[in-house]
C-alpha cells in the first residue's frame, strides 16, 4: 500500500489567496449542484414560518403582530439549517478520500475549511433573503432605516460565520455524513429554547434560565429590535461578545482539529 505524501505548500500571500479562492469556488459549485440540500435549507424555514404564523400565531400573545415577532427567530433557524449542511459537506470530504487527494497538492489545509465556510455564508445569504421576502408578503413590516438594516446584516454575518466554523469542526470529527447530521442537531434545536418563538417570561422557570442565558437570545433580540423598533437594551453588546467569542473559538478549534486529523 502506498502512502500519500503531501507536496510542499507554496508560500506567499498571493499563493495563499489563490488557494482560498480555489477552494471557495469549488465549494460554491458543489452547493449549486447539491440542489436538494439547497432547497431544503430554504423550504424548511419557510414551512416553519407558515406553521408558526398561520397555525400557532393566533394563540400566542407577544404584544405585537406575531409575524413581526417571529421573523428574526426564523432567520436564525434558517442559518442553523445552512450550518448543518456545512457539517455534512465537510464530513463528506473527510470520509470519501477528497482530503487525501488534496494533501498531495500544494494547497493549504486551512483553505479547505474556509471554502466550506464561505459557501455556507453565501447559501445563508440566499436563504435569508428569500425568507425575509416571503415574510414581507405574509405581513412582516420592518421599521428599520438603512443603517439599522446594515447593523442587523452585520450581526447576522458574524453569527453565521461563528456557526459555520463550529459546523465545520463537527464535520471534521464526524465519522460519516450521517453522524455529522446528528452532531449538528444542537444547532437546530437551540433556537427553540430562546426568544425566537415566544417571550422567555412565558416559559417555566428552569427553561427561562436557559433561554435568557444562551447566545441565540441576545442575537434575536438585537435583530428584532433593529428591524422592528423594539428595545434592545444591553442585548446588542452581549450578542456581539457572544458572536465574536464563538467565532474565535470555533475557527481556532476547527483548524486545530483539521490539522490534527490530517497530519502526515
C-alpha positions in Angstrom: 0.0 0.0 0.0 1.4 3.4 -0.9 1.4 6.3 1.4 0.1 9.7 0.2 2.8 12.3 0.7 1.9 16.0 1.0 3.7 18.2 -1.5 5.3 21.4 -0.3 2.9 24.2 0.1 3.7 27.3 -1.8 4.4 30.3 0.4 3.4 33.9 -0.1 0.3 35.9 0.3 -0.6 35.7 -3.3 -0.5 31.8 -3.3 -2.5 31.7 0.0 -5.2 33.9 -1.6 -5.2 31.7 -4.7 -5.6 28.5 -2.5 -8.5 30.0 -0.6 -10.2 31.4 -3.8 -9.8 28.0 -5.5 -11.4 26.1 -2.6 -14.2 28.7 -2.2 -15.0 28.3 -5.9 -15.1 24.5 -5.5 -17.4 24.6 -2.5 -19.8 27.2 -4.1 -20.0 24.9 -7.2 -20.8 21.9 -5.0 -23.5 23.9 -3.3 -25.1 24.8 -6.7 -25.0 21.2 -7.7 -26.5 19.9 -4.4 -29.9 21.3 -5.2 -31.7 19.0 -2.7 -29.8 20.4 0.3 -30.1 24.0 -1.0 -33.9 23.6 -1.5 -34.4 22.1 1.9 -32.3 24.8 3.7 -34.8 27.3 2.2 -38.0 25.3 2.3 -37.8 24.1 5.9 -37.6 27.7 7.4 -40.4 28.8 5.1 -42.6 25.9 6.3 -41.7 26.7 9.9 -42.7 30.3 9.4 -46.0 29.3 7.8 -46.7 27.0 10.6 -46.0 29.4 13.4 -47.6 32.4 11.8 -50.8 30.8 10.5 -51.3 27.9 12.9 -49.9 29.0 16.2 -49.7 32.7 15.8 -53.3 33.4 16.7 -52.8 31.6 20.1 -49.5 33.3 21.0 -49.6 36.8 22.6 -46.4 38.7 22.2 -47.8 42.2 22.5 -47.3 42.8 18.8 -48.3 41.2 15.5 -46.8 37.8 15.7 -45.2 37.8 12.2 -43.1 40.8 13.3 -42.0 38.9 16.4 -41.2 35.6 14.8 -39.3 36.6 11.7 -35.9 37.2 13.4 -36.2 33.8 15.0 -36.9 32.1 11.7 -33.9 33.8 10.2 -31.6 32.3 12.8 -33.3 29.0 12.5 -32.6 29.3 8.8 -28.8 29.7 9.5 -28.9 26.6 11.6 -30.1 24.5 8.7 -27.4 26.0 6.5 -24.7 25.3 9.0 -25.9 21.7 9.3 -25.4 21.3 5.6 -21.8 22.6 6.1 -21.1 20.0 8.7 -22.2 17.3 6.3 -20.2 18.7 3.4 -17.0 18.8 5.4 -17.7 15.2 6.7 -18.2 14.1 3.1 -14.8 15.5 2.2 -13.2 13.9 5.2 -14.6 10.4 4.6 -14.5 10.0 0.8 -10.8 10.5 0.0 -11.1 14.1 -1.1 -8.8 15.3 1.7 -6.2 12.6 0.9 -6.2 13.9 -2.7 -5.8 17.5 -1.6 -2.9 16.5 0.7 -0.9 15.6 -2.4 -1.3 19.1 -3.8 0.5 22.3 -2.7 -2.7 23.6 -1.1 -3.1 25.0 2.4 -5.3 22.8 4.6 -7.0 25.9 6.0 -8.3 26.7 2.6 -10.5 23.6 2.6 -12.5 24.7 5.7 -12.5 28.3 4.5 -14.1 27.2 1.3 -16.9 25.4 3.1 -17.5 28.3 5.5 -17.7 30.9 2.7 -20.1 28.7 0.7 -22.2 28.4 3.9 -22.3 32.2 4.2 -23.4 32.5 0.5 -26.0 29.8 1.0 -27.4 31.5 4.1 -27.4 34.9 2.4 -29.6 33.5 -0.3 -32.0 31.6 2.0 -32.3 34.6 4.4 -33.2 36.9 1.6 -35.9 34.5 0.4 -37.2 34.0 3.9 -37.4 37.8 4.6 -39.1 38.4 1.2 -41.7 35.8 2.0 -42.2 37.3 5.4 -43.0 40.7 3.9 -45.6 39.0 1.7 -47.1 37.4 4.8 -47.3 40.8 6.6 -43.9 41.4 8.1 -43.5 45.2 8.3 -39.9 46.2 9.4 -39.3 49.8 10.5 -35.6 49.8 10.1 -33.7 52.5 8.4 -30.8 51.7 6.0 -28.2 51.9 8.8 -30.2 49.6 11.0 -30.5 47.1 8.2 -26.7 47.2 7.8 -26.2 46.6 11.5 -28.6 43.7 11.5 -26.9 42.2 8.5 -23.5 42.6 10.0 -24.5 40.9 13.2 -26.2 38.0 11.3 -23.0 37.7 9.2 -20.9 37.4 12.4 -23.3 34.8 13.7 -23.3 32.8 10.5 -19.5 32.8 10.4 -19.4 31.5 14.0 -22.0 28.9 13.4 -20.4 27.8 10.1 -17.0 27.4 11.7 -18.5 25.4 14.5 -20.3 23.2 12.0 -17.0 22.7 10.0 -15.4 21.5 13.2 -18.2 19.0 13.7 -17.7 17.8 10.2 -14.0 17.2 10.8 -14.6 15.0 13.9 -17.6 13.1 12.4 -17.0 9.6 11.2 -19.7 9.8 8.5 -22.1 12.2 6.8 -24.9 10.7 8.9 -23.1 11.3 12.2 -22.3 14.9 11.1 -26.0 15.4 10.7 -26.7 14.0 14.1 -23.9 16.1 15.8 -25.4 19.3 14.2 -28.8 18.7 15.7 -28.0 21.0 18.6 -27.7 23.9 16.2 -31.3 23.2 15.0 -32.7 22.7 18.5 -31.2 25.6 20.4 -33.4 28.3 18.8 -36.5 26.6 20.2 -35.1 27.3 23.7 -34.6 31.0 23.0 -36.9 34.0 22.5 -37.3 33.0 18.8 -41.0 32.0 19.0 -42.3 33.0 22.5 -41.1 35.5 25.1 -38.9 33.9 27.7 -41.0 35.1 30.6 -43.8 32.8 29.5 -41.6 29.7 29.9 -41.3 27.6 33.1 -38.6 28.8 35.4 -35.9 26.3 34.5 -36.4 26.9 30.8 -36.5 30.6 31.3 -32.9 30.5 32.7 -31.7 28.6 29.6 -33.5 30.9 27.3 -32.1 34.1 28.9 -28.5 32.9 29.2 -27.6 31.4 25.8 -26.1 33.1 22.8 -29.1 33.0 20.4 -31.5 35.0 22.5 -29.4 38.3 22.6 -28.8 37.9 18.8 -32.5 37.5 18.1 -33.5 40.4 20.4 -30.9 42.7 18.8 -32.0 41.8 15.2 -35.7 42.1 16.3 -35.0 45.5 17.9 -33.1 46.8 14.8 -35.8 45.7 12.4 -39.0 46.4 14.3 -38.0 49.2 16.7 -38.4 47.2 20.0 -36.0 47.9 22.8 -32.5 46.3 22.6 -31.0 47.3 25.9 -27.7 45.5 26.5 -28.5 42.7 24.1 -26.5 44.4 21.3 -23.2 44.3 23.2 -24.0 40.8 24.6 -24.8 39.5 21.2 -21.6 41.0 19.7 -19.5 39.5 22.5 -21.1 36.1 22.1 -20.6 36.0 18.3 -17.1 37.3 18.4 -16.0 34.8 21.1 -17.7 31.9 19.4 -16.2 32.8 16.1 -12.7 33.0 17.5 -13.1 29.7 19.5 -14.9 27.8 16.7 -12.4 28.8 13.9 -9.4 28.0 16.1 -10.8 24.7 17.2 -11.9 23.6 13.7 -8.5 24.4 12.2 -6.7 22.6 15.0 -8.9 19.5 14.6 -8.3 19.6 10.8 -4.5 19.7 11.2 -4.5 17.0 13.9 -6.7 14.6 11.9 -4.7 15.2 8.6 -1.2 15.3 10.0 1.1 13.4 7.7 
